[in-house]
């Protein structure tokens, strides 16, 4: 239960405190913020697909070794 609470709790991190990044994103306006949100999703797609691919191969290989 403690591990679940630790993993699901939302704590502020130091990486989100970059003043330059925050100021430039805030000054970009509505269109710029939408572009940043889309860019984050686009950059997330290759990482997630690689993770799922490796996980799928490992799962398939684990199940295929059984008689």
C-alpha positions as CSV (number, residue, x, y, z in Angstrom):
1,X,0.0,0.0,0.0
2,X,2.9,2.4,0.8
3,X,4.5,1.7,-2.7
4,X,1.1,2.5,-4.4
5,X,0.8,5.7,-2.4
6,X,4.3,6.7,-3.2
7,X,3.9,6.0,-6.9
8,X,0.6,7.8,-7.3
9,X,1.3,10.9,-5.3
10,X,2.0,14.0,-7.3
11,X,5.0,15.8,-5.9
12,X,6.5,18.9,-7.5
13,X,9.9,18.1,-9.1
14,X,12.9,20.3,-9.6
15,X,12.9,19.7,-13.4
16,X,9.6,21.6,-13.7
17,X,11.1,24.7,-12.1
18,X,13.1,25.9,-15.1
19,X,12.4,29.7,-15.1
20,X,13.5,30.2,-18.7
21,X,11.3,27.3,-20.0
22,X,8.3,28.4,-18.0
23,X,8.6,32.1,-19.1
24,X,9.0,31.3,-22.8
25,X,6.1,28.8,-22.7
26,X,3.9,31.3,-20.8
27,X,4.8,34.2,-23.2
28,X,4.1,32.1,-26.4
29,X,0.3,32.6,-26.1
30,X,-2.5,30.1,-26.7
31,X,-1.3,28.9,-30.1
32,X,2.3,28.4,-28.8
33,X,1.1,26.4,-25.8
34,X,-1.0,24.2,-28.0
35,X,2.0,23.5,-30.2
36,X,4.1,22.6,-27.2
37,X,1.4,20.2,-26.0
38,X,1.3,18.5,-29.4
39,X,5.1,18.4,-29.6
40,X,5.2,16.6,-26.2
41,X,2.8,14.0,-27.4
42,X,4.6,13.5,-30.7
43,X,7.9,13.0,-28.9
44,X,6.3,10.6,-26.5
45,X,5.1,8.3,-29.3
46,X,8.5,6.7,-30.3
47,X,9.4,6.1,-26.6
48,X,6.1,4.4,-25.9
49,X,6.2,2.3,-29.1
50,X,9.7,1.1,-28.3
51,X,8.7,0.2,-24.8
52,X,5.6,-1.6,-26.0
53,X,7.6,-3.4,-28.7
54,X,10.3,-4.7,-26.3
55,X,7.6,-5.6,-23.7
56,X,5.6,-7.5,-26.4
57,X,8.7,-9.4,-27.7
58,X,9.6,-10.4,-24.1
59,X,6.1,-11.5,-23.4
60,X,5.9,-13.4,-26.7
61,X,9.3,-15.1,-26.1
62,X,8.3,-16.0,-22.5
63,X,5.1,-17.6,-23.7
64,X,6.6,-19.4,-26.7
65,X,9.2,-21.3,-24.6
66,X,6.5,-23.3,-22.8
67,X,5.7,-26.7,-24.4
